[in-house]
Amino acid sequence: MSKEHTRCAEQSVCMSSEDRVAEDFFPAIVAVEGRTPTGTQSTRQLWRRRALVALLNAATYAGLVVLFVRLLAHGGFSLLDGFLLLAFCLSTPWTVLGFWNALIGLWMLHGPADAKEAVYPYAAKAADDAPITVRVAMVMTLRNEDPVRAFARLRVMHDELARSGAGDHFAWFVLSDSTQAEIAAQEEAIFADWLSSLEGGARVHYRRRTDNEGFKAGNIREFLERWGDAHDLMLVLDADSLLGAPTILRMVRIMQANPMLGILQSLVVGMPSRSPFARIFQFGMRHGMRSYTMGASWWAGDCGPYWGHNAVIRIAPFKAHCELPRLPGRGPLAGAVLSHDQIEAVLMRRAGFEVRVLPEESESFEENPPHLTEFTRRDLRWCQGNMQYWRLLAMPGLLPMSRFQIAWAILMYVGAVAWIAFMVLAAVKLFEPVRFDEPFPAGLALTIFVATFLMSLAPKLAGLLDVLLSADERGRYGGGARLLGGTFLEFLFSVLLGPVVAFRIAIFMVGLAFGRTVTWEAQARDAERLSWRTAIAGLWPQFLFGLLIGGLLCAFAPAALVWALPVLVGLLGAIPFAVLTSDPALGRWLSGAGVCATPEEVMRAPWLAVLGGRSETV
């Protein structure tokens, strides 16, 4: 059987599965053959797009690999060269796909095509003034978080929806897994105060579990078993989530208009922060994510991502089909799945419902980690969760696109380890005897370096162009000069941050092999200055590694220092970088000068004033 026939057979099986699930939950709706479950896009068109993206990525990747093989072949190809090639091959795919996602997204945003029609046509089915007819549960999960700030955000959202006139369709649930008695008591007191301030019959609920079984996914699963059947949709919130009423209502209306849409993920952006680390990081993510997400959505289509929060979920199929398996055995990759969101997304798609990300910027906010230590701690939890995906790749019934998404999530962290391995192997190669007296092909090496470096910057550059090409967007960021200044600072920040995080992931991945694990604890969200002692205790391995690599290059290949300089600066400067970017005084200066300001700061969003001193927002 040919590949094309196999593909058609797979689509036929999937369509049959979708029909059965549709009939279970929505008897009046039957999937249209040749269309996605919502009926808004052609499956053939999506396959063509995916084939084109695969071809572009494969050609670009193959070109880079061929060039690198030619470079390694200088002086003969050794076993060490083989390992270098393997490390290069594993570390490059994320860069290549990011490059093409950014270019496609920028073309969708500023080219002749109508992005809404081409990328997210399902949204057009929802009228802006359509009455809300569904029952929506607003679900916030907590675990030893600051309850003052979490409840402040909930109350802002509650009050906005009440003023919109649609508040009666929403019920509010605070699902606590807090284990610290003082925090739990504070949660209960704040909830009681909120409840007493509302009129009789207010639909607000608070529940605290006595354990953290199943982590966040287990917390939500318990909610589904207890309250799920009383609601049609749920909007999942983290403790740091904040969504504006227009965004919530738009997402709910889209879900109403598309009964076969299972998960609708909003494009989440960072909230203004007093922390210089969070402020600079999310400034780069802010404009870069729009073009990247638009490009990824163009070809991912109905098999989109779910990021675990700020998303609307259809409860009936989620409850019936998206319960996570408990991985058997012992060790860090057994037990409950830490990174629950992507697996829940592919299970929802397996059940015949679309999973989409709405690739438009709206009032959907989160807080980012306030310093480097917390950033890497969060990343390691995601890393361990994604490594558990090895055991889920073979789940039966998944679409090919879903299996690709799981594999890609694994490769994200494997690629970081491969990058560090590449550096180590390159240093070892200094001691390999030279077998041929040939001039080093510096031009070829420079070509590979510049190509990969520019491709790694593509999402940021595309995001920058996206804003610069629109006068309105430039105004939202305070003008082109302020935008360019913030972009330059964020570029330096990213260059310093990248190798530090990659090396920390590499160390952790080695630890995973020996049974090391992370714990699920509350995230630090307060802007606080890291002490030098804390920074040294956490980052001395990065400093020593940078010192070792830099020393070897100085002694044996000083000409190669220019190639390694961006990485070495990040590793050797990791400790002062962590201390400086955590200093609230620097954050206040950046805020006062308008450096790395996001549109909410420039335009002074109303909720900033409402939250006031109850938040880490500026």
C-alpha positions in Angstrom: 0.0 0.0 0.0 1.4 3.4 -0.9 2.0 6.2 1.6 -0.9 8.2 0.1 -3.2 5.3 0.5 -2.1 4.7 4.0 -2.7 8.4 4.8 -6.2 8.2 3.3 -6.9 5.0 5.4 -5.8 6.8 8.6 -8.0 9.7 7.8 -10.9 7.4 7.2 -10.4 5.7 10.6 -10.2 9.1 12.3 -13.3 10.4 10.7 -15.2 7.3 11.8 -14.0 7.9 15.3 -15.0 11.5 15.2 -18.5 10.5 14.0 -18.9 8.1 16.9 -17.8 10.7 19.5 -19.9 13.4 17.9 -23.0 11.2 18.1 -22.3 10.4 21.7 -22.1 14.1 22.8 -24.0 16.0 20.1 -26.3 13.6 18.2 -27.4 16.3 15.8 -23.9 16.9 14.6 -22.0 14.6 12.2 -18.5 15.4 10.9 -18.5 16.3 7.3 -16.2 14.1 5.2 -13.1 16.0 4.0 -13.5 18.7 6.6 -12.2 19.2 10.1 -14.7 18.4 12.9 -16.0 22.0 13.1 -16.5 21.9 9.3 -14.5 25.1 8.9 -11.4 23.8 7.1 -10.5 21.3 4.4 -8.5 18.4 5.7 -6.9 18.1 2.3 -5.8 21.7 2.5 -4.3 21.1 6.0 -2.4 18.1 4.7 -1.0 20.2 1.8 0.2 22.8 4.3 1.8 20.3 6.5 3.5 18.7 3.6 4.8 22.1 2.5 6.1 22.9 6.0 7.7 19.4 6.2 9.4 20.0 2.9 10.7 23.4 3.8 12.0 22.2 7.1 13.5 19.0 5.6 15.3 21.0 2.9 16.6 23.6 5.3 17.7 21.0 7.8 19.3 18.9 5.1 21.2 21.9 3.8 22.6 22.7 7.2 23.6 19.1 7.9 25.3 18.8 4.5 27.3 22.0 5.1 28.3 20.8 8.6 29.4 17.4 7.2 31.6 19.2 4.7 33.1 21.2 7.6 33.7 18.1 9.7 35.3 16.3 6.7 38.1 18.8 6.8 41.2 16.7 7.6 39.2 13.5 7.6 36.1 12.2 9.3 36.6 10.6 12.7 34.4 8.9 15.4 34.4 12.2 17.3 33.2 13.9 14.2 30.3 11.4 14.1 29.3 12.4 17.7 29.5 16.1 16.8 27.3 15.5 13.8 24.8 13.7 16.0 24.7 16.5 18.5 24.3 19.0 15.7 21.4 17.0 14.2 19.6 16.8 17.5 20.0 20.5 18.4 19.0 22.0 15.1 15.4 21.0 14.3 13.8 23.4 16.8 15.7 26.3 15.3 14.6 25.4 11.8 11.0 25.0 12.6 11.0 28.2 14.6 12.4 30.0 11.6 9.7 28.8 9.2 6.9 29.3 11.7 8.0 32.9 12.2 8.3 33.6 8.4 4.9 32.0 7.7 3.3 33.9 10.5 4.7 37.2 9.4 3.4 36.5 5.9 0.0 35.7 7.2 -0.1 38.9 9.2 1.2 41.3 6.5 0.8 39.4 3.2 -2.2 39.5 0.9 -4.0 36.6 2.6 -6.8 37.1 5.1 -5.2 35.5 8.2 -8.6 35.0 9.9 -10.0 33.1 7.0 -6.8 31.1 6.3 -5.7 30.3 9.8 -8.7 30.4 12.2 -12.0 30.4 10.2 -13.8 28.8 13.0 -13.8 32.1 14.9 -15.9 33.8 12.1 -18.9 31.6 13.1 -19.2 33.5 16.3 -21.1 36.8 16.2 -19.7 39.5 18.5 -23.1 40.2 20.0 -24.3 36.5 20.3 -26.1 35.9 23.6 -24.3 33.6 26.0 -26.3 30.4 26.3 -23.9 28.0 27.9 -22.9 27.4 31.6 -19.2 28.2 32.2 -17.1 27.3 35.2 -14.2 29.6 35.9 -11.7 27.2 37.5 -8.6 28.5 39.3 -6.1 26.0 40.8 -3.9 27.0 43.7 -1.0 25.4 45.6 0.6 27.4 48.3 0.3 30.6 46.2 -0.2 34.1 47.5 -4.0 34.1 47.9 -4.3 37.9 48.1 -3.1 38.3 44.6 -4.9 35.2 43.2 -8.3 36.3 44.6 -7.7 39.9 43.5 -7.5 38.7 39.9 -10.6 36.5 40.2 -12.5 39.4 41.6 -11.5 41.7 38.8 -12.6 39.1 36.2 -15.9 38.4 38.2 -16.8 42.1 38.4 -16.0 42.7 34.7 -18.2 39.9 33.6 -21.0 41.1 36.0 -20.8 44.5 34.4 -21.0 42.9 30.9 -24.5 41.5 31.7 -23.4 37.9 31.2 -22.2 37.2 34.7 -25.2 34.9 35.5 -23.8 32.3 33.0 -20.5 31.9 35.0 -19.7 30.1 38.2 -16.4 30.5 40.1 -14.3 27.7 41.6 -11.2 28.0 43.6 -9.5 24.6 43.8 -6.9 24.5 46.4 -4.1 22.0 46.9 -2.4 24.1 49.5 -0.5 22.2 52.2 0.7 25.1 54.3 -1.8 25.7 57.1 -1.2 29.5 57.2 -1.8 29.9 53.5 -4.9 27.6 53.6 -6.4 29.6 56.4 -5.7 32.8 54.5 -7.4 31.4 51.4 -10.5 30.5 53.5 -10.7 33.9 55.1 -10.3 35.8 51.8 -12.9 33.6 50.2 -15.3 34.1 53.0 -14.8 37.9 52.7 -15.5 37.7 49.0 -18.6 35.6 49.5 -20.0 38.0 52.1 -19.5 40.9 49.7 -21.7 39.3 47.0 -25.4 39.3 46.8 -27.3 36.2 47.8 -27.1 33.3 45.4 -23.6 34.1 44.2 -22.1 31.2 42.4 -18.6 31.1 44.0 -17.1 28.0 45.5 -13.9 27.1 47.4 -12.6 23.6 47.9 -9.3 22.4 49.4 -7.9 18.9 48.9 -5.8 17.4 51.6 -3.2 16.0 49.2 -1.8 16.8 45.7 -2.7 13.5 44.1 -2.3 13.8 40.3 -0.9 17.3 40.7 -2.9 20.0 38.8 -4.5 17.5 36.4 -5.7 15.5 39.5 -7.1 18.7 41.0 -9.2 19.5 37.9 -10.2 15.8 37.6 -11.7 16.0 41.1 -13.6 19.1 40.1 -15.0 17.4 37.0 -16.2 14.4 39.1 -17.9 16.7 41.6 -19.2 19.7 39.6 -18.4 19.0 35.9 -21.8 17.7 34.8 -23.4 21.0 35.9 -21.5 23.0 33.3 -20.8 23.0 29.6 -17.5 24.7 29.5 -14.7 25.5 31.9 -12.0 28.2 31.6 -8.9 26.9 33.3 -6.9 29.5 35.3 -3.6 29.4 37.1 -3.0 31.5 40.2 -1.4 34.2 38.0 -4.0 34.2 35.2 -6.0 37.3 34.3 -8.4 37.6 31.4 -10.4 40.6 30.3 -14.2 40.2 30.0 -14.2 40.8 26.2 -11.6 38.1 25.7 -13.6 35.6 27.9 -16.8 36.3 26.1 -15.3 36.1 22.7 -13.8 32.7 23.5 -17.0 31.4 25.0 -19.0 32.6 21.9 -16.5 30.8 19.6 -17.0 27.6 21.6 -20.8 28.0 21.4 -20.7 28.4 17.7 -18.4 25.4 17.2 -19.8 22.4 19.2 -17.0 20.2 17.9 -14.3 22.5 19.2 -12.9 20.8 22.3 -10.2 23.2 23.6 -9.7 26.8 22.6 -6.3 28.1 23.9 -5.8 31.9 24.0 -2.5 33.6 23.1 -1.1 34.3 26.6 1.1 37.3 27.2 3.1 38.5 30.2 1.7 40.9 32.7 3.7 44.1 33.5 6.2 43.3 36.3 8.5 45.0 38.8 11.0 42.2 38.2 13.6 43.2 35.6 14.0 39.5 34.6 10.3 39.0 34.0 10.0 42.3 32.4 12.7 41.8 29.8 11.8 38.2 29.1 8.2 38.8 28.4 8.9 41.9 26.3 10.7 39.6 23.8 8.0 36.9 24.1 5.2 39.5 23.6 5.7 40.5 20.0 7.6 37.3 19.0 4.8 35.0 20.0 2.2 36.5 17.7 3.9 35.8 14.4 5.3 32.4 15.6 1.9 31.2 16.8 0.2 32.4 13.7 2.6 30.5 11.6 2.3 27.3 13.7 -1.5 27.6 13.6 -1.5 27.9 9.8 -0.3 24.2 9.5 -1.2 22.7 12.8 -4.8 23.6 12.4 -7.2 21.4 14.3 -4.3 19.7 16.2 -3.3 22.8 18.2 -1.6 23.1 21.5 -3.0 23.5 25.0 -0.8 25.3 27.5 -2.7 24.3 30.7 -4.3 27.6 31.5 -6.1 30.6 30.0 -8.0 28.1 27.8 -11.7 27.3 27.4 -12.5 23.5 27.5 -15.6 21.6 26.6 -16.3 19.6 29.7 -18.2 16.5 28.5 -15.6 15.2 26.1 -12.7 16.3 28.4 -14.2 14.4 31.3 -14.9 11.3 29.2 -11.8 11.1 27.1 -8.9 13.2 28.6 -8.2 11.5 31.9 -4.4 11.0 32.1 -2.9 7.5 32.5 -0.8 6.8 35.6 2.5 5.6 34.3 3.6 2.3 35.9 6.9 1.6 37.6 9.1 3.6 39.8 11.4 6.5 39.3 11.0 10.1 38.0 9.3 9.1 34.8 6.6 7.0 36.5 3.4 8.0 38.3 1.3 11.0 37.5 2.1 13.0 34.3 3.6 16.3 35.2 3.2 18.0 31.8 -0.5 17.2 31.5 -1.6 19.8 29.0 -0.2 18.5 25.7 -1.4 14.9 26.5 -4.9 16.2 27.3 -4.8 18.1 23.9 -3.9 15.0 21.9 -6.5 12.9 23.8 -9.2 15.5 23.0 -8.2 15.4 19.3 -8.3 11.6 19.4 -11.9 11.9 20.7 -12.8 13.7 17.5 -12.8 17.3 18.8 -10.6 20.1 17.5 -8.0 21.7 19.6 -7.2 25.2 18.5 -5.1 28.2 19.6 -6.7 31.6 18.9 -3.6 33.4 17.4 -4.7 36.9 18.1 -3.5 39.2 20.9 -6.1 39.9 23.5 -6.4 40.4 27.3 -5.1 37.1 28.3 -2.3 37.5 30.9 0.1 35.5 33.1 3.0 36.3 35.3 6.5 35.1 34.4 9.2 33.9 36.9 10.8 36.9 38.6 14.4 35.7 38.5 16.7 33.1 36.9 16.5 30.6 39.7 12.7 30.4 39.6 12.8 30.3 35.8 15.0 27.3 35.7 13.1 25.5 38.4 9.9 25.8 36.4 11.7 24.7 33.3 13.0 21.6 35.0 9.5 20.6 36.0 8.4 20.9 32.4 11.5 19.0 31.3 10.7 16.0 33.6 7.1 16.1 32.4 8.1 16.1 28.8 10.5 13.2 29.3 7.5 11.2 30.5 6.1 11.5 27.0 8.5 8.8 25.8 6.1 6.4 27.5 3.1 8.0 25.8 4.2 8.2 22.2 2.7 4.8 21.4 -0.8 5.5 22.8 -3.4 3.9 20.5 -5.6 5.9 18.2 -3.6 9.2 18.1 -3.5 11.1 14.8 0.0 11.3 13.1 0.0 15.1 13.9 -0.6 14.4 17.5 2.3 11.9 17.7 4.5 14.5 16.1 3.5 17.1 18.7 4.5 14.7 21.5 7.8 13.9 19.9 8.5 17.5 19.3 7.9 18.3 23.0 10.5 15.7 23.9 12.9 17.0 21.3 12.7 20.5 22.8 14.7 19.4 25.8 16.8 16.8 24.0 17.9 19.6 21.8 19.2 21.6 24.7 21.2 18.7 26.0 22.6 18.1 22.5 23.7 21.8 22.3 25.7 21.4 25.5 27.1 18.1 24.3 28.2 19.8 21.1 30.2 22.3 23.1 31.9 19.6 25.1 32.7 17.5 22.0 34.0 20.6 20.2 36.4 21.2 23.1 37.5 17.6 23.1 38.2 17.9 19.4 41.0 20.4 20.2 43.1 17.4 21.3 42.5 15.4 18.2 45.6 15.1 16.1 45.6 17.0 12.8 46.0 14.5 10.0 46.1 16.8 7.0 47.9 20.1 6.6 45.0 22.0 5.0 43.7 25.5 5.8 40.6 25.6 8.0 37.5 26.5 5.9 36.7 29.5 8.0 34.2 30.8 5.3 32.2 27.7 5.6 32.2 27.7 9.4 31.1 31.4 9.3 28.3 30.5 7.0 26.9 27.8 9.2 27.3 29.9 12.3 25.5 33.0 10.9 22.8 30.9 9.3 21.9 29.0 12.5 22.2 32.1 14.6 19.9 34.2 12.4 17.4 31.4 12.2 17.4 31.2 16.0 16.6 34.9 16.1 13.8 34.6 13.4 10.9 34.6 15.9 12.2 37.7 17.6 13.0 39.5 14.3 9.6 38.5 12.8 7.9 39.8 15.9 9.8 43.1 15.7 8.9 43.5 12.0 5.3 42.8 12.8 5.2 45.8 15.2 7.3 48.1 13.1 5.2 47.6 10.0 2.1 49.0 11.7 1.9 52.6 13.0 -0.8 51.6 15.5 1.3 48.8 16.9 4.4 51.1 17.2 2.2 53.5 19.1 1.1 50.8 21.5 4.7 50.1 22.4 5.5 53.8 22.9 7.1 54.4 19.5 9.6 52.8 17.3 12.7 54.2 19.1 11.5 52.8 22.5 10.6 49.5 20.8 14.1 49.2 19.2 15.8 50.1 22.5 13.9 47.4 24.4 14.6 44.9 21.6 18.3 45.5 21.8 18.3 44.9 25.6 16.2 41.8 25.3 18.5 40.5 22.6 21.5 40.8 25.0 19.4 39.2 27.7 18.5 36.2 25.5 22.1 35.6 24.5 23.1 35.5 28.2 20.1 33.4 29.3 20.2 30.7 26.6 23.4 28.8 27.6 22.7 29.1 31.3 19.3 27.4 30.9 20.6 24.8 28.4 23.4 23.7 30.7 21.0 23.5 33.7 18.7 21.3 31.6 21.6 19.1 30.6 22.7 18.5 34.2 19.1 17.7 35.2 18.7 15.3 32.3 21.7 13.4 33.5 20.2 13.4 37.0 17.0 12.0 35.7 18.9 8.9 34.4 20.0 8.3 38.0 16.5 8.8 39.6 16.6 12.5 40.4 13.2 14.2 40.4 11.5 17.5 41.0 8.7 18.4 43.4 5.6 20.3 42.5 5.6 23.4 44.7 4.3 26.9 44.5 6.0 29.2 42.0 7.7 32.2 43.3 6.2 35.3 41.8 7.5 38.2 43.9 10.1 40.5 42.6 13.0 40.0 45.0 16.7 40.4 44.7 18.7 37.2 44.7 21.6 37.2 47.1 25.1 36.5 45.8 25.2 33.4 48.0 22.0 32.0 46.4 23.2 32.8 42.9 26.6 31.2 43.5 25.0 28.1 45.1 22.8 27.6 42.0 25.0 28.7 39.2 28.6 27.7 40.1 28.4 24.7 37.6 27.7 27.0 34.7 30.6 29.3 35.7 33.0 26.3 36.0 31.9 24.9 32.7 32.4 28.2 31.0 35.8 28.6 32.7 36.9 25.1 31.5 35.7 25.7 27.9 37.2 29.2 27.8 40.5 28.0 29.2 40.8 25.2 26.7 40.2 27.5 23.8 42.6 30.1 25.1 45.3 27.5 25.5 44.8 25.5 22.3 42.6 27.4 19.9 42.5 31.1 20.7 41.1 31.8 17.2 38.0 29.9 18.1 37.2 32.2 21.0 35.2 34.5 18.7 32.9 31.7 17.8 32.3 30.7 21.4 32.1 34.2 22.8 28.3 34.5 23.0 28.1 31.2 24.9 31.1 31.9 27.2 29.8 35.3 28.2 26.5 33.8 29.2 28.2 31.0 31.3 30.9 33.0 32.9 28.5 35.9 33.7 25.6 33.7 34.9 26.0 34.7 38.6 26.1 38.5 38.2 23.4 38.2 35.5 21.1 36.4 37.9 21.7 38.9 40.7 21.3 42.0 38.5 18.2 40.9 36.7 16.4 40.1 40.0 17.0 43.5 41.5 13.7 45.3 42.0 15.5 48.6 41.9 16.6 47.9 38.3 13.0 46.9 37.6 11.7 50.3 38.9 14.3 52.1 36.8 13.3 50.2 33.7 9.7 50.9 34.4 10.2 54.6 35.0 12.2 54.9 31.8 9.7 53.0 29.8 12.3 50.4 28.7 10.8 47.0 27.6 7.3 48.4 28.2 4.4 46.4 27.0 1.2 48.0 25.6 -0.7 47.7 28.9 1.9 49.8 30.5 2.0 52.4 27.8 -1.8 52.6 27.5 -2.4 52.1 31.3 -4.9 49.3 31.2 -7.7 49.9 33.7 -7.1 46.6 35.6 -3.6 47.8 36.5 -5.2 50.5 38.7 -7.8 48.1 40.1 -5.2 45.6 41.2 -3.0 48.3 42.6 -0.8 47.1 45.4 -2.3 43.6 45.5 -0.2 42.5 42.5 3.4 42.5 41.3 2.3 44.5 38.3 3.8 47.9 37.8 
